[in-house]
C-alpha cells in the first residue's frame, strides 16, 4: 500500500506543475548561408568576422538586436550560426510581438548585404514559447 501512495503522490505532484514537464524551444535562431566574393566565387575556407543585426524594417529602420562581431568558420563557402547563442547576446522575446523583422548580415568591414532577409514564420514560431510569458 505504501508503494501505491508514493506513486500517487509523484503523479499528483507532476500534474500540479505541468510547466516543469514541458521543454521550451531554444532561444536561438539557426541561420545558414553561402559566402562568395563580388564575382560570385566561393571565398577561401577559414574564419570570417560576421555581424548579424535584427532590424524593424527592410531598409533603414532601427536595430532591434545586434550580435556584435562574431568569428564564423566558413567551409567551401558555407557557414552556419545559432543567433542568440553564447557568446552572442541573447535575443529578447519581446522583439517578436506583432511585427515583421529583418536580418542584416555584414562580413568584415564591408557594407551590410542587401537585401536584408525577412524573418518568416519558422523564425516567428520562436515567439510561441512566450505566448503566455508575463513581462
N, CA, C and O atoms as CSV, one atom per row, in Angstrom:
chain,resi,resn,atom,element,x,y,z
A,1,UNK,N,N,0.825,-1.198,0.000
A,1,UNK,CA,C,0.000,0.000,0.000
A,1,UNK,C,C,0.864,1.255,0.000
A,1,UNK,O,O,0.522,2.252,-0.635
A,2,UNK,N,N,1.959,1.203,0.698
A,2,UNK,CA,C,2.841,2.366,0.766
A,2,UNK,C,C,3.402,2.701,-0.622
A,2,UNK,O,O,3.542,3.876,-0.960
A,3,UNK,N,N,3.723,1.681,-1.427
A,3,UNK,CA,C,4.242,1.902,-2.773
A,3,UNK,C,C,3.210,2.650,-3.621
A,3,UNK,O,O,3.565,3.588,-4.335
A,4,UNK,N,N,1.947,2.252,-3.551
A,4,UNK,CA,C,0.880,2.919,-4.294
A,4,UNK,C,C,0.734,4.375,-3.858
A,4,UNK,O,O,0.537,5.242,-4.708
A,5,UNK,N,N,0.823,4.665,-2.582
A,5,UNK,CA,C,0.686,6.029,-2.070
A,5,UNK,C,C,1.820,6.910,-2.561
A,5,UNK,O,O,1.591,8.058,-2.941
A,6,UNK,N,N,3.034,6.390,-2.559
A,6,UNK,CA,C,4.184,7.164,-3.025
A,6,UNK,C,C,4.056,7.456,-4.517
A,6,UNK,O,O,4.318,8.577,-4.955
A,7,UNK,N,N,3.654,6.456,-5.301
A,7,UNK,CA,C,3.472,6.641,-6.727
A,7,UNK,C,C,2.357,7.649,-7.004
A,7,UNK,O,O,2.496,8.490,-7.892
A,8,UNK,N,N,1.277,7.576,-6.272
A,8,UNK,CA,C,0.177,8.522,-6.435
A,8,UNK,C,C,0.631,9.941,-6.143
A,8,UNK,O,O,0.257,10.876,-6.851
A,9,UNK,N,N,1.432,10.103,-5.108
A,9,UNK,CA,C,1.935,11.419,-4.737
A,9,UNK,C,C,2.821,11.999,-5.837
A,9,UNK,O,O,2.739,13.189,-6.140
A,10,UNK,N,N,3.666,11.163,-6.434
A,10,UNK,CA,C,4.544,11.626,-7.511
A,10,UNK,C,C,3.715,12.049,-8.720
A,10,UNK,O,O,3.972,13.101,-9.304
A,11,UNK,N,N,2.724,11.242,-9.103
A,11,UNK,CA,C,1.878,11.574,-10.249
A,11,UNK,C,C,1.113,12.861,-9.989
A,11,UNK,O,O,1.064,13.731,-10.859
A,12,UNK,N,N,0.518,12.999,-8.818
A,12,UNK,CA,C,-0.236,14.209,-8.497
A,12,UNK,C,C,0.663,15.437,-8.455
A,12,UNK,O,O,0.258,16.516,-8.887
A,13,UNK,N,N,1.877,15.283,-7.941
A,13,UNK,CA,C,2.816,16.412,-7.896
A,13,UNK,C,C,3.198,16.846,-9.303
A,13,UNK,O,O,3.300,18.042,-9.575
A,14,UNK,N,N,3.408,15.893,-10.196
A,14,UNK,CA,C,3.793,16.255,-11.557
A,14,UNK,C,C,2.639,16.903,-12.305
A,14,UNK,O,O,2.868,17.754,-13.164
A,15,UNK,N,N,1.405,16.521,-12.000
A,15,UNK,CA,C,0.253,17.168,-12.632
A,15,UNK,C,C,0.057,18.588,-12.122
A,15,UNK,O,O,-0.460,19.438,-12.846
A,16,UNK,N,N,0.456,18.850,-10.902
A,16,UNK,CA,C,0.297,20.182,-10.327
A,16,UNK,C,C,1.312,21.167,-10.900
A,16,UNK,O,O,1.101,22.378,-10.821
A,17,UNK,N,N,2.397,20.678,-11.469
A,17,UNK,CA,C,3.452,21.542,-12.008
A,17,UNK,C,C,3.728,21.215,-13.474
A,17,UNK,O,O,4.853,20.840,-13.803
A,18,UNK,N,N,2.749,21.343,-14.360
A,18,UNK,CA,C,2.957,20.944,-15.756
A,18,UNK,C,C,4.024,21.752,-16.470
A,18,UNK,O,O,4.653,21.236,-17.394
A,19,UNK,N,N,4.252,22.996,-16.079
A,19,UNK,CA,C,5.262,23.826,-16.738
A,19,UNK,C,C,6.657,23.262,-16.611
A,19,UNK,O,O,7.505,23.508,-17.468
A,20,UNK,N,N,6.908,22.515,-15.565
A,20,UNK,CA,C,8.237,21.951,-15.390
A,20,UNK,C,C,8.452,20.723,-16.257
A,20,UNK,O,O,9.590,20.287,-16.431
A,21,UNK,N,N,7.378,20.154,-16.806
A,21,UNK,CA,C,7.496,18.964,-17.634
A,21,UNK,C,C,7.565,19.266,-19.112
A,21,UNK,O,O,7.881,18.375,-19.901
A,22,UNK,N,N,7.282,20.480,-19.514
A,22,UNK,CA,C,7.255,20.858,-20.920
A,22,UNK,C,C,8.584,21.503,-21.292
A,22,UNK,O,O,9.005,22.479,-20.671
A,23,UNK,N,N,9.238,20.954,-22.306
A,23,UNK,CA,C,10.506,21.525,-22.757
A,23,UNK,C,C,10.233,22.774,-23.573
A,23,UNK,O,O,9.280,22.816,-24.352
A,24,UNK,N,N,11.053,23.778,-23.402
A,24,UNK,CA,C,10.904,25.023,-24.149
A,24,UNK,C,C,11.782,24.984,-25.389
A,24,UNK,O,O,12.799,24.291,-25.427
A,25,UNK,N,N,11.375,25.733,-26.397
A,25,UNK,CA,C,12.196,25.884,-27.588
A,25,UNK,C,C,13.435,26.682,-27.208
A,25,UNK,O,O,13.362,27.572,-26.361
A,26,UNK,N,N,14.570,26.374,-27.823
A,26,UNK,CA,C,15.775,27.142,-27.509
A,26,UNK,C,C,15.607,28.593,-27.945
A,26,UNK,O,O,14.882,28.878,-28.898
A,27,UNK,N,N,16.264,29.493,-27.263
A,27,UNK,CA,C,16.158,30.926,-27.557
A,27,UNK,C,C,17.180,31.346,-28.611
A,27,UNK,O,O,17.852,32.367,-28.463
A,28,UNK,N,N,17.290,30.565,-29.656
A,28,UNK,CA,C,18.243,30.860,-30.727
A,28,UNK,C,C,17.571,30.674,-32.082
A,28,UNK,O,O,16.550,29.997,-32.197
A,29,UNK,N,N,18.157,31.280,-33.096
A,29,UNK,CA,C,17.686,31.146,-34.474
A,29,UNK,C,C,18.831,30.564,-35.294
A,29,UNK,O,O,19.937,31.105,-35.301
A,30,UNK,N,N,18.562,29.476,-35.973
A,30,UNK,CA,C,19.559,28.868,-36.848
A,30,UNK,C,C,19.592,29.647,-38.162
A,30,UNK,O,O,18.552,29.929,-38.757
A,31,UNK,N,N,20.795,29.987,-38.602
A,31,UNK,CA,C,20.938,30.725,-39.855
A,31,UNK,C,C,22.119,30.145,-40.623
A,31,UNK,O,O,23.205,29.972,-40.070
A,32,UNK,N,N,21.901,29.848,-41.899
A,32,UNK,CA,C,22.940,29.280,-42.749
A,32,UNK,C,C,23.051,30.107,-44.013
A,32,UNK,O,O,22.085,30.733,-44.449
A,33,UNK,N,N,24.236,30.101,-44.596
A,33,UNK,CA,C,24.420,30.853,-45.830
A,33,UNK,C,C,25.616,30.376,-46.612
A,33,UNK,O,O,26.353,29.483,-46.192
A,34,UNK,N,N,25.786,30.992,-47.754
A,34,UNK,CA,C,26.927,30.721,-48.634
A,34,UNK,C,C,27.611,32.045,-48.903
A,34,UNK,O,O,26.992,32.986,-49.400
A,35,UNK,N,N,28.876,32.111,-48.577
A,35,UNK,CA,C,29.636,33.352,-48.719
A,35,UNK,C,C,30.472,33.312,-49.992
A,35,UNK,O,O,31.276,32.404,-50.208
A,36,UNK,N,N,30.256,34.330,-50.829
A,36,UNK,CA,C,31.014,34.436,-52.083
A,36,UNK,C,C,31.621,35.829,-52.179
A,36,UNK,O,O,31.237,36.743,-51.450
A,37,UNK,N,N,32.566,35.971,-53.082
A,37,UNK,CA,C,33.136,37.297,-53.336
A,37,UNK,C,C,32.209,38.044,-54.303
A,37,UNK,O,O,31.225,37.467,-54.767
A,38,UNK,N,N,32.498,39.308,-54.617
A,38,UNK,CA,C,31.611,40.076,-55.510
A,38,UNK,C,C,31.410,39.443,-56.889
A,38,UNK,O,O,30.398,39.699,-57.542
A,39,UNK,N,N,32.365,38.618,-57.338
A,39,UNK,CA,C,32.235,37.964,-58.648
A,39,UNK,C,C,31.430,36.666,-58.555
A,39,UNK,O,O,31.170,36.031,-59.577
A,40,UNK,N,N,31.034,36.266,-57.351
A,40,UNK,CA,C,30.245,35.052,-57.184
A,40,UNK,C,C,31.059,33.802,-56.877
A,40,UNK,O,O,30.501,32.712,-56.747
A,41,UNK,N,N,32.384,33.956,-56.759
A,41,UNK,CA,C,33.239,32.808,-56.446
A,41,UNK,C,C,33.228,32.558,-54.933
A,41,UNK,O,O,33.183,33.495,-54.137
A,42,UNK,N,N,33.269,31.294,-54.559
A,42,UNK,CA,C,33.294,30.917,-53.144
A,42,UNK,C,C,34.572,31.470,-52.509
A,42,UNK,O,O,35.651,31.394,-53.097
A,43,UNK,N,N,34.440,32.025,-51.305
A,43,UNK,CA,C,35.601,32.578,-50.593
A,43,UNK,C,C,36.473,31.440,-50.054
A,43,UNK,O,O,35.981,30.324,-49.881
A,44,UNK,N,N,37.760,31.700,-49.784
A,44,UNK,CA,C,38.615,30.670,-49.196
A,44,UNK,C,C,38.103,30.234,-47.822
A,44,UNK,O,O,37.481,31.018,-47.104
A,45,UNK,N,N,38.368,28.990,-47.468
A,45,UNK,CA,C,37.987,28.463,-46.157
A,45,UNK,C,C,38.677,29.242,-45.045
A,45,UNK,O,O,39.773,29.771,-45.230
A,46,UNK,N,N,38.026,29.306,-43.892
A,46,UNK,CA,C,38.628,29.952,-42.736
A,46,UNK,C,C,37.608,30.748,-41.951
A,46,UNK,O,O,36.428,30.792,-42.300
A,47,UNK,N,N,38.084,31.384,-40.875
A,47,UNK,CA,C,37.182,32.205,-40.062
A,47,UNK,C,C,37.004,33.598,-40.669
A,47,UNK,O,O,37.949,34.188,-41.192
A,48,UNK,N,N,35.778,34.107,-40.590
A,48,UNK,CA,C,35.446,35.455,-41.059
A,48,UNK,C,C,34.684,36.165,-39.947
A,48,UNK,O,O,33.961,35.535,-39.176
A,49,UNK,N,N,34.855,37.485,-39.873
A,49,UNK,CA,C,34.126,38.279,-38.882
A,49,UNK,C,C,32.759,38.676,-39.455
A,49,UNK,O,O,32.674,39.412,-40.438
A,50,UNK,N,N,31.705,38.179,-38.825
A,50,UNK,CA,C,30.328,38.495,-39.215
A,50,UNK,C,C,29.689,39.340,-38.131
A,50,UNK,O,O,30.041,39.231,-36.957
A,51,UNK,N,N,28.756,40.177,-38.526
A,51,UNK,CA,C,27.871,40.868,-37.586
A,51,UNK,C,C,26.453,40.653,-38.085
A,51,UNK,O,O,26.154,40.883,-39.257
A,52,UNK,N,N,25.580,40.209,-37.184
A,52,UNK,CA,C,24.180,39.957,-37.511
A,52,UNK,C,C,23.332,40.951,-36.726
A,52,UNK,O,O,23.504,41.108,-35.517
A,53,UNK,N,N,22.415,41.619,-37.423
A,53,UNK,CA,C,21.548,42.608,-36.776
A,53,UNK,C,C,20.104,42.318,-37.162
A,53,UNK,O,O,19.800,42.114,-38.337
A,54,UNK,N,N,19.218,42.300,-36.179
A,54,UNK,CA,C,17.784,42.192,-36.455
A,54,UNK,C,C,17.229,43.608,-36.482
A,54,UNK,O,O,17.399,44.379,-35.537
A,55,UNK,N,N,16.558,43.936,-37.594
A,55,UNK,CA,C,16.034,45.268,-37.852
A,55,UNK,C,C,14.515,45.281,-37.825
A,55,UNK,O,O,13.880,44.234,-37.957
A,56,UNK,N,N,13.935,46.448,-37.658
A,56,UNK,CA,C,12.470,46.595,-37.694
A,56,UNK,C,C,11.968,47.001,-39.079
A,56,UNK,O,O,10.774,47.252,-39.247
A,57,UNK,N,N,12.853,47.072,-40.071
A,57,UNK,CA,C,12.450,47.484,-41.418
A,57,UNK,C,C,13.355,46.823,-42.459
A,57,UNK,O,O,14.488,46.444,-42.162
A,58,UNK,N,N,12.838,46.691,-43.679
A,58,UNK,CA,C,13.595,46.073,-44.765
A,58,UNK,C,C,14.793,46.925,-45.193
A,58,UNK,O,O,15.796,46.398,-45.674
A,59,UNK,N,N,14.680,48.238,-45.014
A,59,UNK,CA,C,15.769,49.165,-45.313
A,59,UNK,C,C,15.729,50.268,-44.255
A,59,UNK,O,O,14.659,50.614,-43.754
A,60,UNK,N,N,16.867,50.801,-43.927
A,60,UNK,CA,C,16.973,51.800,-42.853
A,60,UNK,C,C,16.391,51.209,-41.573
A,60,UNK,O,O,16.718,50.075,-41.224
A,61,UNK,N,N,15.541,51.944,-40.866
A,61,UNK,CA,C,14.923,51.419,-39.654
A,61,UNK,C,C,15.827,51.460,-38.440
A,61,UNK,O,O,16.884,52.090,-38.444
A,62,UNK,N,N,15.386,50.776,-37.406
A,62,UNK,CA,C,16.118,50.728,-36.130
A,62,UNK,C,C,16.609,49.313,-35.857
A,62,UNK,O,O,15.902,48.333,-36.093
A,63,UNK,N,N,17.827,49.231,-35.358
A,63,UNK,CA,C,18.377,47.934,-34.955
A,63,UNK,C,C,17.707,47.500,-33.660
A,63,UNK,O,O,17.662,48.251,-32.686
A,64,UNK,N,N,17.184,46.271,-33.661
A,64,UNK,CA,C,16.485,45.721,-32.502
A,64,UNK,C,C,17.418,44.828,-31.693
A,64,UNK,O,O,17.327,44.777,-30.466
A,65,UNK,N,N,18.311,44.127,-32.380
A,65,UNK,CA,C,19.272,43.212,-31.732
A,65,UNK,C,C,20.524,43.198,-32.574
A,65,UNK,O,O,20.455,43.263,-33.802
A,66,UNK,N,N,21.687,43.111,-31.911
A,66,UNK,CA,C,22.973,43.131,-32.596
A,66,UNK,C,C,23.869,42.063,-31.994
A,66,UNK,O,O,24.091,42.048,-30.783
A,67,UNK,N,N,24.386,41.170,-32.829
A,67,UNK,CA,C,25.253,40.093,-32.348
A,67,UNK,C,C,26.621,40.603,-31.923
A,67,UNK,O,O,27.315,39.958,-31.137
A,68,UNK,N,N,27.010,41.778,-32.451
A,68,UNK,CA,C,28.395,42.200,-32.295
A,68,UNK,C,C,29.253,41.353,-33.225
A,68,UNK,O,O,28.752,40.399,-33.818
A,69,UNK,N,N,30.536,41.681,-33.365
A,69,UNK,CA,C,31.401,40.904,-34.261
A,69,UNK,C,C,31.534,39.461,-33.778
A,69,UNK,O,O,31.802,39.214,-32.602
A,70,UNK,N,N,31.344,38.511,-34.695
A,70,UNK,CA,C,31.428,37.091,-34.379
A,70,UNK,C,C,32.350,36.406,-35.372
A,70,UNK,O,O,32.238,36.620,-36.579
A,71,UNK,N,N,33.254,35.591,-34.871
A,71,UNK,CA,C,34.110,34.801,-35.748
A,71,UNK,C,C,33.316,33.565,-36.178
A,71,UNK,O,O,32.906,32.757,-35.345
A,72,UNK,N,N,33.108,33.432,-37.488
A,72,UNK,CA,C,32.315,32.326,-38.030
A,72,UNK,C,C,33.182,31.569,-39.026
A,72,UNK,O,O,33.772,32.166,-39.927
A,73,UNK,N,N,33.256,30.261,-38.860
A,73,UNK,CA,C,34.050,29.438,-39.752
A,73,UNK,C,C,33.297,29.192,-41.056
A,73,UNK,O,O,32.121,28.828,-41.045
A,74,UNK,N,N,33.980,29.393,-42.169
A,74,UNK,CA,C,33.403,29.177,-43.496
A,74,UNK,C,C,34.156,28.024,-44.146
A,74,UNK,O,O,35.386,28.028,-44.203
A,75,UNK,N,N,33.409,27.034,-44.635
A,75,UNK,CA,C,33.997,25.850,-45.265
A,75,UNK,C,C,33.335,25.648,-46.620
A,75,UNK,O,O,32.131,25.405,-46.702
A,76,UNK,N,N,34.137,25.751,-47.693
A,76,UNK,CA,C,33.628,25.646,-49.053
A,76,UNK,C,C,32.537,26.685,-49.301
A,76,UNK,O,O,31.589,26.433,-50.045
A,77,UNK,N,N,32.676,27.851,-48.675
A,77,UNK,CA,C,31.730,28.939,-48.847
A,77,UNK,C,C,30.525,28.868,-47.915
A,77,UNK,O,O,29.777,29.841,-47.821
A,78,UNK,N,N,30.312,27.751,-47.226
A,78,UNK,CA,C,29.137,27.561,-46.384
A,78,UNK,C,C,29.428,27.890,-44.923
A,78,UNK,O,O,30.512,27.618,-44.408
A,79,UNK,N,N,28.432,28.480,-44.275
A,79,UNK,CA,C,28.549,28.765,-42.844
A,79,UNK,C,C,27.211,28.521,-42.172
A,79,UNK,O,O,26.166,28.523,-42.821
A,80,UNK,N,N,27.255,28.311,-40.876
A,80,UNK,CA,C,26.056,28.087,-40.078
A,80,UNK,C,C,26.283,28.693,-38.702
A,80,UNK,O,O,27.326,28.481,-38.084
A,81,UNK,N,N,25.303,29.445,-38.227
A,81,UNK,CA,C,25.402,30.053,-36.896
A,81,UNK,C,C,24.077,29.883,-36.159
A,81,UNK,O,O,23.028,29.668,-36.766
A,82,UNK,N,N,24.155,29.985,-34.853
A,82,UNK,CA,C,22.971,29.991,-33.993
A,82,UNK,C,C,22.874,31.375,-33.377
A,82,UNK,O,O,23.550,31.673,-32.392
A,83,UNK,N,N,22.039,32.213,-33.956
A,83,UNK,CA,C,21.899,33.587,-33.477
A,83,UNK,C,C,21.276,33.592,-32.087
A,83,UNK,O,O,20.250,32.952,-31.855
A,84,UNK,N,N,21.897,34.309,-31.177
A,84,UNK,CA,C,21.400,34.380,-29.806
A,84,UNK,C,C,22.063,33.387,-28.872
A,84,UNK,O,O,21.840,33.437,-27.662
A,85,UNK,N,N,22.878,32.481,-29.411
A,85,UNK,CA,C,23.609,31.518,-28.574
A,85,UNK,C,C,24.932,32.142,-28.140
A,85,UNK,O,O,25.494,32.970,-28.856
A,86,UNK,N,N,25.425,31.751,-26.982
A,86,UNK,CA,C,26.705,32.262,-26.492
A,86,UNK,C,C,27.781,32.007,-27.540
A,86,UNK,O,O,27.779,30.942,-28.156
A,87,UNK,N,N,28.680,32.923,-27.760
A,87,UNK,CA,C,28.960,34.123,-26.977
A,87,UNK,C,C,28.155,35.358,-27.398
A,87,UNK,O,O,28.437,36.460,-26.930
A,88,UNK,N,N,27.164,35.190,-28.269
A,88,UNK,CA,C,26.334,36.329,-28.674
A,88,UNK,C,C,25.390,36.711,-27.538
A,88,UNK,O,O,25.108,35.897,-26.658
A,89,UNK,N,N,24.904,37.948,-27.559
A,89,UNK,CA,C,23.858,38.304,-26.599
A,89,UNK,C,C,22.578,37.531,-26.926
A,89,UNK,O,O,22.321,37.210,-28.086
A,90,UNK,N,N,21.783,37.238,-25.906
A,90,UNK,CA,C,20.528,36.529,-26.147
A,90,UNK,C,C,19.545,37.440,-26.873
A,90,UNK,O,O,19.650,38.665,-26.815
A,91,UNK,N,N,18.591,36.818,-27.558
A,91,UNK,CA,C,17.569,37.571,-28.294
A,91,UNK,C,C,16.360,37.725,-27.375
A,91,UNK,O,O,15.757,36.725,-26.985
A,92,UNK,N,N,15.995,38.954,-27.022
A,92,UNK,CA,C,14.848,39.142,-26.127
A,92,UNK,C,C,13.540,38.752,-26.817
A,92,UNK,O,O,13.307,39.151,-27.958
A,93,UNK,N,N,12.685,37.981,-26.145
A,93,UNK,CA,C,11.444,37.529,-26.769
A,93,UNK,C,C,10.507,38.662,-27.162
A,93,UNK,O,O,9.709,38.496,-28.084
A,94,UNK,N,N,10.577,39.793,-26.499
A,94,UNK,CA,C,9.648,40.903,-26.769
A,94,UNK,C,C,9.798,41.471,-28.174
A,94,UNK,O,O,8.882,42.146,-28.645
A,95,UNK,N,N,10.907,41.231,-28.863
A,95,UNK,CA,C,11.088,41.822,-30.193
A,95,UNK,C,C,10.172,41.210,-31.244
A,95,UNK,O,O,10.053,41.759,-32.339
A,96,UNK,N,N,9.518,40.086,-30.943
A,96,UNK,CA,C,8.709,39.390,-31.942
A,96,UNK,C,C,7.243,39.781,-31.942
A,96,UNK,O,O,6.528,39.396,-32.867
A,97,UNK,N,N,6.761,40.515,-30.969
A,97,UNK,CA,C,5.326,40.773,-30.868
A,97,UNK,C,C,4.798,41.585,-32.033
A,97,UNK,O,O,5.272,42.690,-32.297
A,98,UNK,N,N,3.812,41.034,-32.731
A,98,UNK,CA,C,3.014,41.728,-33.756
A,98,UNK,C,C,3.800,42.533,-34.771
A,98,UNK,O,O,3.457,43.687,-35.031
A,99,UNK,N,N,4.822,41.972,-35.339
A,99,UNK,CA,C,5.575,42.745,-36.314
A,99,UNK,C,C,6.444,41.842,-37.174
A,99,UNK,O,O,6.622,40.662,-36.874
A,100,UNK,N,N,6.978,42.407,-38.239
A,100,UNK,CA,C,7.909,41.706,-39.112
A,100,UNK,C,C,9.311,42.214,-38.812
A,100,UNK,O,O,9.516,43.409,-38.599
A,101,UNK,N,N,10.258,41.315,-38.797
A,101,UNK,CA,C,11.661,41.670,-38.546
A,101,UNK,C,C,12.517,41.217,-39.726
A,101,UNK,O,O,12.129,40.339,-40.496
A,102,UNK,N,N,13.689,41.836,-39.850
A,102,UNK,CA,C,14.607,41.569,-40.950
A,102,UNK,C,C,16.011,41.353,-40.396
A,102,UNK,O,O,16.422,42.008,-39.438
A,103,UNK,N,N,16.737,40.427,-41.010
A,103,UNK,CA,C,18.103,40.137,-40.583
A,103,UNK,C,C,19.085,40.765,-41.557
A,103,UNK,O,O,19.043,40.508,-42.760
A,104,UNK,N,N,19.977,41.601,-41.011
A,104,UNK,CA,C,21.062,42.185,-41.786
A,104,UNK,C,C,22.352,41.448,-41.462
A,104,UNK,O,O,22.613,41.120,-40.305
A,105,UNK,N,N,23.162,41.188,-42.494
A,105,UNK,CA,C,24.425,40.465,-42.325
A,105,UNK,C,C,25.548,41.313,-42.887
A,105,UNK,O,O,25.468,41.815,-44.008
A,106,UNK,N,N,26.601,41.465,-42.086
A,106,UNK,CA,C,27.791,42.199,-42.508
A,106,UNK,C,C,28.994,41.291,-42.302
A,106,UNK,O,O,29.097,40.614,-41.279
A,107,UNK,N,N,29.904,41.274,-43.269
A,107,UNK,CA,C,31.139,40.497,-43.151
A,107,UNK,C,C,32.307,41.462,-43.152
A,107,UNK,O,O,32.459,42.276,-44.063
A,108,UNK,N,N,33.132,41.361,-42.115
A,108,UNK,CA,C,34.300,42.231,-42.004
A,108,UNK,C,C,33.907,43.695,-42.006
A,108,UNK,O,O,32.960,44.094,-41.329
A,109,UNK,N,N,34.639,44.492,-42.769
A,109,UNK,CA,C,34.364,45.932,-42.826
A,109,UNK,C,C,33.495,46.305,-44.031
A,109,UNK,O,O,33.293,47.486,-44.312
A,110,UNK,N,N,32.980,45.292,-44.744
A,110,UNK,CA,C,32.096,45.562,-45.884
A,110,UNK,C,C,30.788,46.181,-45.415
A,110,UNK,O,O,30.490,46.184,-44.220
A,111,UNK,N,N,30.017,46.699,-46.342
A,111,UNK,CA,C,28.675,47.203,-46.047
A,111,UNK,C,C,27.743,46.027,-45.802
A,111,UNK,O,O,28.025,44.900,-46.208
A,112,UNK,N,N,26.633,46.304,-45.134
A,112,UNK,CA,C,25.640,45.260,-44.905
A,112,UNK,C,C,25.140,44.727,-46.243
A,112,UNK,O,O,24.916,45.492,-47.180
A,113,UNK,N,N,24.967,43.408,-46.325
A,113,UNK,CA,C,24.469,42.795,-47.555
A,113,UNK,C,C,23.024,43.217,-47.785
A,113,UNK,O,O,22.253,43.391,-46.841
A,114,UNK,N,N,22.672,43.378,-49.057
A,114,UNK,CA,C,21.303,43.730,-49.415
A,114,UNK,C,C,20.758,42.702,-50.392
A,114,UNK,O,O,21.519,42.169,-51.198
A,115,UNK,N,N,19.498,42.415,-50.348
A,115,UNK,CA,C,18.544,42.927,-49.363
A,115,UNK,C,C,18.672,42.173,-48.036
A,115,UNK,O,O,19.285,41.107,-47.971
A,116,UNK,N,N,18.090,42.740,-46.993
A,116,UNK,CA,C,18.019,42.047,-45.715
A,116,UNK,C,C,17.093,40.833,-45.861
A,116,UNK,O,O,16.222,40.800,-46.730
A,117,UNK,N,N,17.299,39.850,-45.002
A,117,UNK,CA,C,16.471,38.646,-45.016
A,117,UNK,C,C,15.264,38.845,-44.117
A,117,UNK,O,O,15.405,39.131,-42.928
A,118,UNK,N,N,14.078,38.692,-44.688
A,118,UNK,CA,C,12.860,38.793,-43.878
A,118,UNK,C,C,12.750,37.530,-43.024
A,118,UNK,O,O,12.832,36.420,-43.548
A,119,UNK,N,N,12.565,37.692,-41.728
A,119,UNK,CA,C,12.410,36.557,-40.829
A,119,UNK,C,C,10.957,36.097,-40.909
A,119,UNK,O,O,10.037,36.841,-40.570
A,120,UNK,N,N,10.771,34.875,-41.359
A,120,UNK,CA,C,9.435,34.369,-41.665
A,120,UNK,C,C,8.865,33.502,-40.540
A,120,UNK,O,O,9.424,33.444,-39.445
A,121,UNK,N,N,7.762,32.840,-40.819
A,121,UNK,CA,C,7.009,32.124,-39.796
A,121,UNK,C,C,7.827,31.091,-39.027
A,121,UNK,O,O,7.577,30.883,-37.839
A,122,UNK,N,N,8.785,30.446,-39.658
A,122,UNK,CA,C,9.602,29.488,-38.909
A,122,UNK,C,C,10.334,30.219,-37.797
A,122,UNK,O,O,10.394,29.730,-36.669
A,123,UNK,N,N,10.891,31.384,-38.102
A,123,UNK,CA,C,11.528,32.184,-37.067
A,123,UNK,C,C,10.483,32.713,-36.082
A,123,UNK,O,O,10.741,32.809,-34.883
A,124,UNK,N,N,9.305,33.051,-36.600
A,124,UNK,CA,C,8.247,33.570,-35.756
A,124,UNK,C,C,7.747,32.555,-34.753
A,124,UNK,O,O,7.193,32.928,-33.718
A,125,UNK,N,N,7.935,31.266,-35.043
A,125,UNK,CA,C,7.489,30.257,-34.085
A,125,UNK,C,C,8.266,30.372,-32.780
A,125,UNK,O,O,7.824,29.867,-31.748
A,126,UNK,N,N,9.409,31.026,-32.820
A,126,UNK,CA,C,10.185,31.328,-31.621
A,126,UNK,C,C,9.305,32.034,-30.599
A,126,UNK,O,O,9.447,31.813,-29.396
A,127,UNK,N,N,8.396,32.883,-31.072
A,127,UNK,CA,C,7.501,33.630,-30.194
A,127,UNK,C,C,6.540,32.712,-29.455
A,127,UNK,O,O,6.126,33.036,-28.342
A,128,UNK,N,N,6.174,31.582,-30.037
A,128,UNK,CA,C,5.196,30.680,-29.432
A,128,UNK,C,C,5.612,30.230,-28.041
A,128,UNK,O,O,4.762,29.971,-27.190
A,129,UNK,N,N,6.892,30.137,-27.808
A,129,UNK,CA,C,7.392,29.762,-26.485
A,129,UNK,C,C,6.927,30.747,-25.438
A,129,UNK,O,O,6.722,30.374,-24.283
A,130,UNK,N,N,6.756,32.002,-25.826
A,130,UNK,CA,C,6.455,33.062,-24.875
A,130,UNK,C,C,5.009,33.568,-24.961
A,130,UNK,O,O,4.712,34.664,-24.487
A,131,UNK,N,N,4.112,32.779,-25.559
A,131,UNK,CA,C,2.752,33.265,-25.750
A,131,UNK,C,C,2.037,33.546,-24.432
A,131,UNK,O,O,1.104,34.349,-24.401
A,132,UNK,N,N,2.450,32.909,-23.361
A,132,UNK,CA,C,1.861,33.168,-22.050
A,132,UNK,C,C,2.865,33.828,-21.109
A,132,UNK,O,O,2.669,33.859,-19.894
A,133,UNK,N,N,3.933,34.350,-21.683
A,133,UNK,CA,C,5.017,34.937,-20.895
A,133,UNK,C,C,4.590,36.306,-20.358
A,133,UNK,O,O,4.080,37.137,-21.110
A,134,UNK,N,N,4.794,36.536,-19.087
A,134,UNK,CA,C,4.442,37.832,-18.486
A,134,UNK,C,C,5.680,38.716,-18.439
A,134,UNK,O,O,6.721,38.302,-17.929
A,135,UNK,N,N,5.574,39.916,-18.962
A,135,UNK,CA,C,6.711,40.845,-18.972
A,135,UNK,C,C,6.646,41.756,-17.790
A,135,UNK,O,O,7.516,42.610,-17.621
